[in-house]
Amino acid sequence: IIQAPTTFAGHGLPEPTRFKTQTEANAAVKMPPPLISAKNVHDLALTGPGIIDGAGQHWWEWSERAARAVAKTQPGRVVYPRPHLVVIENCQRLLVADVTLRNSSKFHLVPKRVDDLTIERVKVRAPFNAPNTDAIDPGPGNRFWIHDCDIDTGDDDIVIKSGGRDILIENNTLRHGHGISIGSETTVGVSNMLVRNCTLDGTDNGIRIKSMRGAGGLVENIRYTNITMKGVANPIVLQLDYVLPTANELIGVNWNLAEWGGLSLQGELVLNRRYGQYPSPNIPNPHQSVARASAAYGLAEYRRLPWSLFGEFFSIDDSYATN
């Protein structure tokens, strides 16, 4: 086991209770580096049956989410900046295989600006309510292959950040978390992505494409096929007005918007109810009960996909459902 320090003192940091204001904390506290990191490298491998443990519990208790939860009783509660667990940046040919990543204070695996990335048979574990504990966050880069991974975490399970091209995501099992996502940053663009033969069991979202104004880019030639979802709250989420929980409104310049093209959903979606009624009695078109899109405040650049698309490519099997 490679173990991160389990206390702030182990990182050489004071306890958050020492500070009365966020300004004081920002002046005194510098975010520690990732537990494992590399930059400007090539032909790198992180492999083996071992465990890399971020010991994130004490960080989660001083996160943005924790501060929001007690905002009424403890206004101005200090937030500590949290490090990612593994960050590899500017790399040609990276292999991550067979390792277990767990309990990161924030994101678990962040390959940034990596070409020829393979992530295989990786297990990621964090509590379902651990804030911002994304599992696998590649991007931008080219030629990603993410397969046969087992993920159970508190945020995005697999998410393409900033952008990527020529991406294959297959044969993964996801439990809890926010599903398979693109965004919210899509500034570099995402293209030629295939997601197939994946199972999502109990995740908040299934297939999700999200973008904020000011962080948008072209998303095209994206295909999902043979996806099984069980107990997924929001099987399909297409959202161009995404806002971070810490922001009050959309950010950035008006003209830097996401644009979609060539989105294909094929195969059979096996869906059972997680909660609520299916189809939703509040939505006249039953396909809308498993698909949601949000217009970016009427902006002309938003492309509204026809809801018939989902009915054309997905047969909805509700036989798993129980009342």
DRENVO-136126 format. One line per 10 residues: number of its first residue (from 0); their letters; for each residue x, y, z of N, C-alpha, C. Coordinates in steps of 0.02 Angstrom, whole numbers, padded with zeros to 5 digits. Layout:
NUM) a) X,Y,Z,X,Y,Z,X,Y,Z  ...
This chain:
0) iiqapttfag) 00042,-00060,00000,00000,00000,00000,00044,00062,00000  00028,00108,-00045,00057,00175,-00042,00005,00219,-00009  00020,00247,00048,-00029,00279,00091,-00013,00353,00099  -00062,00396,00086,-00055,00467,00099,-00061,00480,00174  -00035,00535,00198,-00043,00552,00269,-00117,00555,00288  -00132,00534,00348,-00201,00530,00372,-00222,00591,00412  -00177,00639,00421,-00193,00701,00457,-00165,00760,00419  -00190,00820,00434,-00162,00880,00403,-00090,00891,00428  -00077,00874,00490,-00009,00881,00516,00040,00839,00475  00018,00780,00453,00061,00738,00412,00080,00771,00346
10) hglpeptrfk) 00038,00818,00322,00054,00856,00262,00092,00920,00279  00105,00932,00343,00137,00994,00363,00089,01053,00363  00025,01040,00371,-00026,01092,00369,-00058,01102,00437  -00077,01163,00454,-00113,01174,00517,-00185,01148,00513  -00216,01138,00569,-00285,01117,00570,-00330,01174,00544  -00381,01159,00506,-00425,01211,00480,-00459,01253,00535  -00470,01223,00593,-00503,01260,00647,-00461,01319,00671  -00399,01322,00651,-00356,01378,00671,-00377,01443,00638  -00410,01439,00581,-00425,01499,00541,-00497,01522,00551  -00504,01588,00557,-00571,01616,00565,-00602,01635,00498
20) tqteanaavk) -00561,01647,00447,-00588,01667,00382,-00552,01629,00326  -00585,01626,00268,-00555,01594,00210,-00493,01631,00187  -00494,01697,00194,-00435,01737,00174,-00374,01717,00214  -00382,01707,00278,-00326,01685,00320,-00301,01617,00298  -00347,01572,00285,-00328,01504,00264,-00291,01506,00197  -00317,01545,00149,-00285,01548,00083,-00214,01575,00088  -00202,01621,00133,-00136,01650,00140,-00086,01602,00172  -00111,01557,00213,-00066,01513,00251,-00059,01443,00223  -00108,01421,00183,-00110,01350,00163,-00097,01344,00088  -00049,01303,00071,-00035,01286,00001,-00055,01214,-00010
30) mppplisakn) -00092,01202,-00064,-00115,01134,-00077,-00056,01087,-00087  -00055,01030,-00053,-00002,00982,-00063,-00002,00954,-00134  00054,00929,-00158,00055,00897,-00224,00018,00830,-00223  00001,00804,-00282,-00028,00736,-00284,00019,00686,-00250  -00011,00632,-00226,00030,00580,-00195,00079,00551,-00246  00057,00541,-00308,00100,00518,-00362,00091,00565,-00421  00146,00588,-00449,00140,00634,-00506,00201,00626,-00551  00192,00645,-00614,00246,00645,-00663,00229,00696,-00716  00279,00727,-00746,00268,00779,-00796,00322,00775,-00849  00302,00785,-00911,00350,00785,-00967,00389,00719,-00971
40) vhdlaltgpg) 00352,00665,-00978,00382,00598,-00979,00356,00560,-01039  00383,00500,-01049,00358,00456,-01102,00368,00384,-01082  00327,00340,-01110,00332,00268,-01097,00332,00253,-01023  00278,00274,-00990,00271,00268,-00918,00217,00216,-00902  00230,00174,-00850,00181,00123,-00829,00173,00126,-00754  00109,00123,-00732,00092,00116,-00662,00049,00053,-00657  00080,-00001,-00635,00047,-00066,-00639,00058,-00106,-00575  00018,-00159,-00568,00027,-00205,-00512,-00035,-00208,-00468  -00039,-00259,-00425,-00099,-00271,-00385,-00103,-00231,-00321  -00060,-00181,-00312,-00058,-00143,-00251,-00113,-00091,-00245
50) iidgagqhww) -00112,-00055,-00189,-00162,-00005,-00172,-00129,00063,-00163  -00159,00114,-00192,-00138,00183,-00180,-00195,00218,-00144  -00184,00237,-00081,-00237,00260,-00037,-00226,00335,-00022  -00276,00376,-00039,-00270,00447,-00029,-00290,00471,00041  -00317,00427,00083,-00336,00445,00152,-00375,00510,00153  -00430,00513,00115,-00463,00576,00103,-00512,00600,00156  -00526,00560,00207,-00580,00576,00253,-00572,00646,00283  -00512,00662,00308,-00504,00727,00341,-00509,00784,00291  -00494,00772,00228,-00503,00823,00176,-00577,00834,00160  -00615,00780,00155,-00686,00786,00138,-00723,00828,00189
60) ewseraarav) -00702,00823,00252,-00737,00860,00306,-00726,00935,00301  -00678,00956,00260,-00665,01028,00251,-00668,01047,00177  -00715,01016,00142,-00726,01028,00071,-00779,01082,00061  -00788,01101,-00002,-00841,01149,-00020,-00910,01121,-00001  -00920,01056,-00013,-00984,01026,00003,-00998,01028,00078  -00946,01014,00118,-00954,01016,00190,-00972,01086,00213  -00941,01136,00182,-00956,01206,00201,-01027,01225,00183  -01051,01202,00124,-01120,01217,00105,-01170,01183,00152  -01153,01124,00175,-01199,01086,00218,-01212,01121,00285  -01164,01161,00308,-01172,01195,00373,-01174,01271,00365
70) aktqpgrvvy) -01190,01294,00304,-01187,01365,00290,-01232,01406,00337  -01289,01378,00357,-01335,01416,00399,-01311,01420,00471  -01279,01367,00495,-01257,01366,00565,-01185,01387,00573  -01144,01378,00520,-01073,01397,00523,-01055,01438,00461  -01083,01497,00452,-01068,01536,00392,-00993,01554,00389  -00966,01551,00329,-00896,01567,00320,-00849,01512,00340  -00874,01451,00347,-00830,01395,00366,-00774,01386,00316  -00715,01374,00340,-00655,01370,00298,-00658,01309,00252  -00633,01318,00191,-00625,01263,00143,-00551,01254,00128  -00527,01193,00131,-00457,01178,00114,-00452,01153,00042
80) prphlvvien) -00404,01178,00004,-00393,01152,-00064,-00366,01081,-00061  -00395,01037,-00101,-00380,00966,-00096,-00338,00941,-00155  -00289,00900,-00143,-00247,00873,-00198,-00279,00812,-00231  -00265,00802,-00295,-00282,00740,-00328,-00235,00685,-00305  -00253,00622,-00321,-00212,00566,-00298,-00154,00551,-00346  -00169,00541,-00411,-00118,00526,-00461,-00129,00573,-00520  -00077,00610,-00538,-00080,00657,-00594,-00020,00644,-00639  -00033,00628,-00702,00020,00620,-00752,00007,00671,-00807  00055,00714,-00820,00044,00770,-00866,00098,00771,-00920  00076,00783,-00981,00122,00787,-01039,00161,00722,-01046
90) cqrllvadvt) 00126,00670,-01067,00156,00604,-01073,00138,00572,-01139  00187,00541,-01170,00176,00499,-01229,00179,00426,-01208  00123,00392,-01216,00117,00320,-01200,00118,00308,-01125  00058,00303,-01097,00049,00290,-01026,00005,00229,-01016  00026,00183,-00973,-00012,00124,-00955,-00025,00124,-00881  -00089,00118,-00861,-00108,00108,-00791,-00149,00044,-00789  -00125,-00006,-00750,-00157,-00071,-00753,-00156,-00105,-00685  -00212,-00137,-00667,-00218,-00184,-00612,-00212,-00154,-00542  -00203,-00090,-00537,-00194,-00057,-00473,-00262,-00038,-00443  -00264,-00031,-00377,-00324,-00006,-00343,-00310,00064,-00316
100) lrnsskfhlv) -00353,00111,-00335,-00348,00179,-00309,-00408,00191,-00263  -00396,00219,-00205,-00452,00228,-00159,-00445,00290,-00116  -00503,00317,-00098,-00510,00370,-00048,-00466,00432,-00062  -00465,00452,-00125,-00431,00514,-00141,-00467,00573,-00109  -00429,00625,-00092,-00461,00685,-00065,-00502,00720,-00119  -00481,00711,-00184,-00518,00738,-00240,-00516,00687,-00297  -00494,00705,-00357,-00494,00658,-00413,-00442,00603,-00400  -00457,00542,-00425,-00411,00487,-00414,-00355,00483,-00467  -00374,00481,-00531,-00324,00472,-00584,-00336,00526,-00637  -00286,00568,-00648,-00292,00625,-00693,-00234,00623,-00744
110) pkrvddltie) -00245,00592,-00802,-00196,00596,-00856,-00210,00657,-00899  -00167,00707,-00896,-00177,00770,-00932,-00127,00776,-00990  -00154,00794,-01048,-00112,00801,-01108,-00071,00737,-01119  -00106,00682,-01123,-00076,00616,-01134,-00099,00589,-01201  -00053,00565,-01241,-00068,00530,-01303,-00052,00456,-01294  -00095,00413,-01320,-00087,00340,-01315,-00091,00319,-01241  -00151,00324,-01216,-00166,00308,-01146,-00204,00243,-01142  -00180,00197,-01100,-00217,00135,-01086,-00228,00129,-01012  -00291,00121,-00992,-00309,00110,-00922,-00349,00045,-00920  -00323,-00006,-00888,-00356,-00071,-00891,-00355,-00106,-00823
120) rvkvrapfna) -00413,-00137,-00808,-00421,-00178,-00747,-00404,-00138,-00684  -00420,-00075,-00684,-00408,-00031,-00627,-00471,-00030,-00583  -00461,-00034,-00518,-00516,-00029,-00470,-00511,00038,-00433  -00568,00073,-00428,-00569,00137,-00392,-00625,00134,-00341  -00608,00153,-00280,-00656,00150,-00225,-00654,00214,-00183  -00714,00242,-00171,-00724,00296,-00123,-00796,00294,-00102  -00814,00319,-00043,-00884,00320,-00022,-00927,00358,-00072  -00989,00337,-00079,-01033,00368,-00128,-01045,00442,-00114  -01036,00463,-00051,-01047,00533,-00033,-00982,00572,-00024  -00926,00544,-00045,-00862,00580,-00040,-00859,00632,-00096
130) pntdaidpgp) -00850,00695,-00080,-00858,00749,-00129,-00802,00750,-00181  -00823,00757,-00244,-00776,00770,-00300,-00725,00714,-00309  -00742,00654,-00291,-00695,00598,-00296,-00701,00563,-00364  -00694,00601,-00418,-00694,00572,-00485,-00644,00514,-00487  -00661,00463,-00527,-00617,00405,-00532,-00564,00414,-00585  -00584,00419,-00648,-00537,00422,-00705,-00554,00483,-00746  -00508,00531,-00750,-00520,00597,-00781,-00467,00613,-00834  -00467,00579,-00891,-00417,00595,-00941,-00437,00656,-00983  -00386,00689,-01010,-00398,00743,-01057,-00361,00806,-01039  -00344,00844,-01091,-00352,00827,-01162,-00299,00776,-01184
140) gnrfwihdcd) -00309,00747,-01243,-00262,00700,-01269,-00291,00661,-01327  -00255,00611,-01349,-00275,00571,-01407,-00264,00497,-01393  -00310,00458,-01418,-00305,00385,-01417,-00305,00359,-01345  -00366,00360,-01315,-00377,00333,-01248,-00411,00265,-01255  -00389,00216,-01216,-00423,00152,-01211,-00433,00137,-01137  -00495,00138,-01113,-00511,00126,-01044,-00557,00066,-01041  -00533,00011,-01012,-00573,-00051,-01016,-00565,-00095,-00954  -00618,-00132,-00940,-00619,-00182,-00887,-00602,-00153,-00819  -00626,-00093,-00806,-00615,-00061,-00741,-00677,-00070,-00697  -00667,-00069,-00632,-00720,-00078,-00582,-00720,-00016,-00537
150) idtgdddivi) -00773,00024,-00542,-00772,00090,-00511,-00833,00099,-00466  -00820,00122,-00406,-00874,00139,-00358,-00850,00199,-00318  -00877,00258,-00335,-00849,00319,-00306,-00903,00371,-00297  -00882,00433,-00280,-00930,00484,-00260,-00943,00538,-00311  -00913,00533,-00370,-00925,00584,-00422,-00919,00551,-00490  -00895,00586,-00541,-00892,00556,-00608,-00850,00492,-00606  -00878,00439,-00635,-00841,00376,-00636,-00787,00378,-00691  -00807,00393,-00751,-00760,00406,-00806,-00783,00470,-00839  -00737,00518,-00847,-00757,00582,-00877,-00700,00608,-00921  -00718,00628,-00981,-00670,00659,-01026,-00669,00733,-01012
160) ksggrdilie) -00613,00759,-00988,-00606,00829,-00969,-00571,00868,-01024  -00593,00927,-01037,-00563,00974,-01085,-00571,00950,-01156  -00551,00888,-01170,-00558,00863,-01238,-00519,00799,-01249  -00532,00767,-01305,-00497,00706,-01324,-00521,00682,-01391  -00480,00642,-01423,-00496,00617,-01489,-00477,00543,-01493  -00519,00504,-01526,-00507,00432,-01535,-00506,00397,-01467  -00565,00388,-01439,-00574,00363,-01371,-00617,00301,-01372  -00593,00248,-01340,-00632,00186,-01332,-00639,00172,-01258  -00702,00168,-01234,-00718,00151,-01165,-00762,00089,-01167  -00739,00033,-01139,-00777,-00029,-01148,-00767,-00076,-01088
170) nntlrhghgi) -00820,-00117,-01078,-00818,-00172,-01030,-00803,-00149,-00958  -00830,-00092,-00940,-00820,-00066,-00872,-00883,-00075,-00831  -00874,-00084,-00765,-00929,-00090,-00718,-00926,-00031,-00670  -00981,00007,-00666,-00983,00067,-00625,-01039,00060,-00573  -01022,00074,-00511,-01071,00072,-00456,-01068,00139,-00420  -01125,00169,-00410,-01129,00236,-00380,-01092,00285,-00426  -01081,00345,-00401,-01048,00395,-00442,-01095,00426,-00493  -01067,00466,-00538,-01105,00506,-00586,-01102,00479,-00657  -01079,00417,-00666,-01083,00386,-00731,-01026,00403,-00778  -01038,00396,-00843,-00988,00409,-00895,-01004,00477,-00926
180) sigsettvgv) -00957,00524,-00918,-00971,00593,-00934,-00922,00622,-00985  -00945,00674,-01017,-00902,00720,-01055,-00913,00789,-01025  -00858,00823,-01006,-00864,00891,-00979,-00855,00893,-00903  -00865,00951,-00871,-00900,01006,-00903,-00857,01047,-00951  -00790,01045,-00943,-00748,01080,-00991,-00743,01040,-01056  -00760,01072,-01112,-00752,01040,-01177,-00715,01087,-01225  -00672,01128,-01198,-00640,01181,-01237,-00598,01155,-01295  -00564,01098,-01286,-00523,01070,-01339,-00565,01030,-01388  -00624,01008,-01366,-00668,00968,-01408,-00659,00894,-01397  -00713,00857,-01406,-00712,00784,-01399,-00740,00754,-01464
190) snmlvrnctl) -00703,00707,-01493,-00726,00677,-01556,-00704,00604,-01561  -00742,00567,-01600,-00726,00497,-01614,-00721,00456,-01549  -00776,00454,-01513,-00777,00419,-01449,-00830,00364,-01452  -00810,00304,-01432,-00855,00246,-01430,-00857,00219,-01359  -00917,00213,-01332,-00928,00182,-01266,-00971,00121,-01277  -00948,00062,-01257,-00985,00001,-01271,-00977,-00050,-01214  -01028,-00091,-01207,-01025,-00149,-01162,-01007,-00129,-01090  -01038,-00076,-01066,-01027,-00054,-00997,-01091,-00063,-00957  -01081,-00076,-00891,-01137,-00084,-00845,-01134,-00031,-00792  -01190,00004,-00782,-01195,00055,-00730,-01250,00033,-00682
200) dgtdngirik) -01231,00025,-00619,-01277,-00003,-00569,-01281,00045,-00509  -01337,00081,-00505,-01346,00126,-00448,-01313,00193,-00454  -01291,00212,-00513,-01260,00277,-00521,-01313,00332,-00524  -01292,00393,-00508,-01339,00449,-00514,-01357,00463,-00586  -01308,00461,-00630,-01317,00472,-00701,-01290,00413,-00741  -01313,00407,-00803,-01286,00355,-00846,-01240,00386,-00897  -01267,00404,-00955,-01231,00440,-01007,-01243,00514,-00996  -01188,00552,-00991,-01195,00623,-00973,-01147,00666,-01014  -01174,00716,-01046,-01133,00767,-01080,-01153,00834,-01050  -01104,00869,-01021,-01118,00931,-00986,-01067,00983,-01007
210) smrgagglve) -01088,01046,-01009,-01042,01100,-01026,-01067,01165,-00998  -01019,01208,-00979,-01035,01275,-00956,-01021,01325,-01011  -01060,01379,-01012,-01043,01434,-01056,-00975,01461,-01036  -00932,01472,-01085,-00864,01494,-01071,-00815,01436,-01069  -00840,01374,-01068,-00795,01316,-01066,-00816,01265,-01119  -00850,01288,-01171,-00878,01243,-01221,-00832,01231,-01280  -00845,01178,-01317,-00809,01160,-01377,-00850,01110,-01417  -00824,01089,-01473,-00860,01044,-01518,-00858,00972,-01491  -00916,00941,-01484,-00922,00870,-01465,-00956,00835,-01523  -00920,00789,-01556,-00948,00758,-01616,-00924,00686,-01623
220) nirytnitmk) -00964,00648,-01661,-00949,00578,-01675,-00941,00538,-01611  -00994,00540,-01571,-00995,00505,-01507,-01046,00449,-01512  -01027,00388,-01494,-01071,00331,-01500,-01072,00291,-01436  -01133,00272,-01414,-01143,00229,-01356,-01181,00167,-01379  -01157,00109,-01362,-01191,00048,-01384,-01185,-00006,-01331  -01239,-00044,-01322,-01241,-00100,-01275,-01223,-00077,-01204  -01262,-00029,-01180,-01252,-00003,-01112,-01309,-00030,-01068  -01291,-00059,-01012,-01340,-00085,-00964,-01341,-00039,-00903  -01402,-00015,-00887,-01409,00028,-00828,-01461,-00003,-00782  -01443,-00009,-00719,-01488,-00036,-00668,-01491,00013,-00609
230) gvanpivlql) -01552,00036,-00594,-01559,00082,-00538,-01524,00148,-00548  -01523,00172,-00610,-01490,00236,-00626,-01542,00291,-00624  -01529,00344,-00587,-01578,00397,-00578,-01591,00435,-00643  -01539,00454,-00679,-01544,00493,-00741,-01505,00458,-00796  -01536,00413,-00832,-01498,00373,-00881,-01463,00414,-00935  -01496,00466,-00960,-01466,00507,-01013,-01473,00580,-00994  -01416,00615,-00989,-01417,00685,-00970,-01376,00725,-01021  -01409,00772,-01055,-01376,00816,-01103,-01388,00887,-01079  -01335,00921,-01057,-01345,00984,-01021,-01292,01035,-01041  -01314,01090,-01070,-01269,01143,-01091,-01270,01203,-01044
240) dyvlptanel) -01309,01200,-00991,-01310,01256,-00944,-01283,01233,-00876  -01235,01187,-00878,-01206,01161,-00816,-01173,01218,-00777  -01183,01217,-00712,-01153,01267,-00668,-01122,01231,-00609  -01061,01249,-00591,-01030,01220,-00532,-01070,01238,-00470  -01073,01192,-00421,-01111,01207,-00360,-01086,01270,-00325  -01023,01288,-00336,-00995,01346,-00302,-01008,01411,-00340  -01038,01406,-00401,-01052,01465,-00440,-01126,01481,-00439  -01143,01545,-00443,-01213,01565,-00441,-01245,01565,-00510  -01205,01571,-00563,-01233,01574,-00630,-01181,01552,-00680  -01201,01549,-00743,-01154,01529,-00795,-01096,01577,-00798
250) igvnwnlaew) -01038,01551,-00818,-00977,01591,-00818,-00950,01597,-00888  -00903,01643,-00897,-00865,01646,-00960,-00898,01688,-01013  -00867,01689,-01071,-00890,01732,-01126,-00947,01698,-01163  -00990,01737,-01193,-01050,01711,-01225,-01036,01667,-01285  -00981,01679,-01319,-00971,01644,-01383,-00932,01579,-01376  -00909,01562,-01317,-00871,01500,-01308,-00920,01446,-01282  -00959,01418,-01330,-01014,01373,-01312,-01002,01304,-01340  -01034,01255,-01308,-01029,01187,-01334,-01072,01178,-01395  -01049,01135,-01441,-01088,01118,-01500,-01084,01043,-01509  -01142,01012,-01525,-01145,00940,-01531,-01159,00920,-01603
260) gglslqgelv) -01132,00863,-01623,-01149,00835,-01687,-01131,00761,-01689  -01172,00722,-01724,-01156,00651,-01733,-01160,00610,-01669  -01211,00621,-01628,-01220,00582,-01567,-01264,00522,-01583  -01239,00461,-01568,-01275,00400,-01585,-01283,00357,-01523  -01345,00335,-01510,-01360,00292,-01454,-01390,00228,-01482  -01355,00173,-01476,-01377,00111,-01508,-01377,00053,-01459  -01417,00003,-01476,-01420,-00057,-01435,-01479,-00055,-01388  -01474,-00090,-01333,-01530,-00096,-01286,-01510,-00067,-01219  -01551,-00022,-01195,-01543,00005,-01128,-01586,-00036,-01080  -01555,-00072,-01036,-01592,-00111,-00986,-01597,-00068,-00924
270) lnrrygqyps) -01658,-00048,-00908,-01668,00003,-00858,-01718,-00021,-00806  -01702,-00012,-00742,-01753,-00023,-00692,-01759,00039,-00647  -01815,00046,-00615,-01828,00106,-00577,-01783,00112,-00516  -01755,00170,-00508,-01720,00184,-00445,-01767,00218,-00396  -01804,00266,-00421,-01855,00297,-00380,-01904,00332,-00427  -01961,00351,-00400,-02010,00387,-00440,-02050,00340,-00484  -02088,00368,-00529,-02133,00330,-00572,-02108,00331,-00644  -02114,00275,-00678,-02091,00270,-00747,-02148,00244,-00791  -02165,00276,-00847,-02139,00342,-00867,-02165,00397,-00820  -02130,00454,-00821,-02150,00508,-00777,-02218,00535,-00797
280) pnipnphqsv) -02264,00542,-00751,-02330,00568,-00768,-02328,00642,-00787  -02272,00676,-00771,-02267,00747,-00785,-02238,00762,-00854  -02218,00711,-00891,-02187,00721,-00957,-02227,00683,-01008  -02258,00717,-01056,-02303,00682,-01102,-02269,00632,-01147  -02207,00645,-01167,-02170,00598,-01209,-02132,00550,-01165  -02146,00485,-01166,-02112,00439,-01119,-02037,00438,-01127  -02011,00453,-01188,-01939,00453,-01196,-01906,00506,-01153  -01942,00559,-01138,-01914,00612,-01098,-01904,00591,-01025  -01936,00536,-01005,-01926,00514,-00937,-01857,00481,-00928  -01823,00465,-00982,-01756,00438,-00977,-01706,00481,-01014
290) arasaaygla) -01725,00541,-01032,-01679,00586,-01066,-01695,00657,-01045  -01644,00696,-01032,-01654,00764,-01009,-01604,00810,-01043  -01626,00864,-01069,-01581,00914,-01097,-01601,00982,-01072  -01553,01025,-01066,-01566,01092,-01041,-01541,01143,-01091  -01585,01185,-01116,-01565,01238,-01162,-01524,01290,-01125  -01473,01314,-01157,-01429,01364,-01126,-01462,01433,-01132  -01517,01442,-01096,-01554,01504,-01094,-01571,01529,-01164  -01591,01484,-01208,-01616,01503,-01273,-01562,01523,-01323  -01499,01509,-01308,-01446,01528,-01354,-01453,01490,-01419  -01441,01525,-01474,-01453,01496,-01540,-01406,01438,-01554
300) eyrrlpwslf) -01348,01438,-01522,-01298,01386,-01536,-01318,01318,-01507  -01368,01317,-01463,-01390,01254,-01433,-01428,01213,-01485  -01409,01151,-01493,-01442,01106,-01540,-01488,01058,-01502  -01552,01066,-01510,-01599,01023,-01474,-01606,00957,-01513  -01583,00903,-01484,-01589,00838,-01516,-01661,00814,-01512  -01688,00786,-01565,-01757,00762,-01563,-01763,00704,-01515  -01816,00706,-01473,-01825,00652,-01425,-01836,00585,-01459  -01861,00586,-01521,-01871,00523,-01555,-01807,00484,-01566  -01750,00520,-01562,-01686,00487,-01569,-01679,00431,-01518  -01700,00445,-01456,-01691,00396,-01404,-01737,00336,-01413
310) geffsiddsy) -01796,00348,-01437,-01842,00293,-01450,-01820,00251,-01509  -01785,00284,-01556,-01764,00248,-01616,-01708,00198,-01601  -01662,00218,-01558,-01604,00176,-01548,-01606,00134,-01484  -01649,00152,-01436,-01653,00116,-01374,-01721,00081,-01368  -01720,00018,-01350,-01782,-00013,-01327,-01779,-00015,-01251  -01829,00014,-01219,-01829,00021,-01147,-01861,-00040,-01115  -01821,-00077,-01079,-01846,-00137,-01047,-01855,-00123,-00973  -01918,-00118,-00951,-01932,-00102,-00881,-01948,-00165,-00841  -01930,-00223,-00867,-01948,-00285,-00834,-01911,-00294,-00767  -01856,-00257,-00757,-01820,-00262,-00694,-01855,-00224,-00638
320) atn) -01903,-00181,-00657,-01932,-00135,-00609,-01975,-00172,-00558  -01972,-00145,-00497,-02016,-00170,-00444,-02048,-00110,-00411  -02109,-00117,-00390,-02144,-00061,-00359,-02122,-00053,-00286
